[in-house]
Amino acid sequence: MERNRLFWGSRRGMLELDLILLPFLDNVYPTLAPEDQLRYQQLLECEDQDMFAWLLHRHEPDNPELQRIVQIVRDNTGMPDDA
C-alpha cells in the first residue's frame, strides 16, 4: 500500500487513535517486516472503537494476526500496560 493511502488510513475519527497511529506510521512502520506491514494494513480496516479498546488493553482481538500487530503498536507507542 502506498504511503499516502497509509497516512489517510491511519487518520481516524478519534483523536486518540491519530495520536497513536500517525507516529507509529512515521517511526515504526517502515522498519516492520513485510508481513507485519500487511498486518498493520489489516488493522486499519477495523472499526475505531475496536482499535481503541485493543490499544488501551481493554480487549484483545480474536484474530491472532491482529493480536500481533496490536502488541507491536502498543510496544512502540509508549502505551502503558494498564492504560
KEMI-490236 format. One record per atom (N, C-alpha, C): x negated, y, z. Coordinates in steps of 0.02 Angstrom, whole numbers, plus 50000, padded with zeros to 5 digits. Each point is the difference from the previous one (the first is absolute). Example, Ala and Ser with C-alpha at 12.3 -4.5 7.8 and 13.67 -1.06 7.14 Angstrom:
BEGIN
493404971650390500455005950000499555006050000500185005349964499585005950003500395005550037
END
This chain:
BEGIN
499574994150000500435005950000499555006250000500175004849960499585006049996500055004350063499495003850012499945004150062500595004750010500225003349948500555004850006500644996550024500144994249973500594996250020499944997650072499404998150020499894998050070500115005950047499765005849980500085005950042500755001450010500385000149946500715001550006500374994550035499784993749992500304994550037499865000350074499425002950017499815000650071500335006050034500275004649961500395005550028500704997450014500195000250062500624996950021500515005250022500584997750021500515004550025499905001850072499494997250031499865001450071499295003050005499955005650032499355003350009499514995450036500264996250049499564995550038499664994949954500364997549952499704995249953499505003549954500165006149978499535003749959499345000950037500035001450064499405001250040499594993750010500304994349991499644993650005499754997849931500465000049951499854996949935499555004249956500085006649999499595004049955499264999950019499825000750064499284999350017499744992949985500434995050012499804993149985499854999349925500435002749959499904999749928499355003349979499865005850029499395003649982499364996750026500034997550061499384997850034499884992550000500524996049997499914992850008500184996149938500555001949968500244996149942499454998649948499595005049982499494998549949499504994650021499934998850064499524995050024500314993150009500654999449992500344993650010499844995249943500024993650017499954994849949500625000549954499934998049938500575000549953500654996950026499954994350034500614996850026500325004150055499595003550040500285004450052500295006449968499715002349946500295005749964500704998149975500074993949975500664997749977500484999550059499764997950057500434999750060500235007150019499565004949995500205006950015500545002349951499924998449938500515001849951500664996650016499974993950023500614996450022500315003550061499585002350046500245003650059500395006249980499765003549949500335006149978500714998949973500164993849985500674998449975500504999050058499765000050061500424998850058500355006450022500524999150040500385005650027499595003850053500115006550003499635004250047500104997750072500614998550020500144998050069499634993550018499964995449953499634993850012499265001550009499725003949954499285001750006499855003550065500435004750018499905003750062499994995350060500474995450003500034995250055499394995550001499784997849942499424995649996499375003750022499905005949975499395003750015499965002250072500575000850032500005001950071500084994050046499884994049974500014993850039500694998550031500535002649971500674998550027500264993449973499794998349940500184993649967499414997949958500024993849979499504997449953500364997949936499695001049943500304997649938500064992350001500524997449969500084992849995499504997049950499845003949949499564997849946499275000450024499634994449998499295000150022499565004849959500165000949936499625004649959500095007250026500615001750018500135006750028499705000650069500014994650040499695000250066499275001949994499664997249950499295001349991499885007449984500365002849953499875007049981500235004850055500534998350035500215004350056499455000250052499694994350015499464999950049499405003949975499854999549936499445003949973500145007550006500605002149985500185007150007499945002150073500284996050045499955001650072499285000750022499584995349979499304999950021499605005949974500235003149947499625005349967500315006950005500525000650040500315006650006500055002350072499684996550046500005002150069500674999050035500424995549974500644998750033499884995850062500195002450059499894996050061500434993749999499774994950035500364993750003500675000650034500075005050042500635000750039500355006549982499985001749936500315006449977500745000250015
END
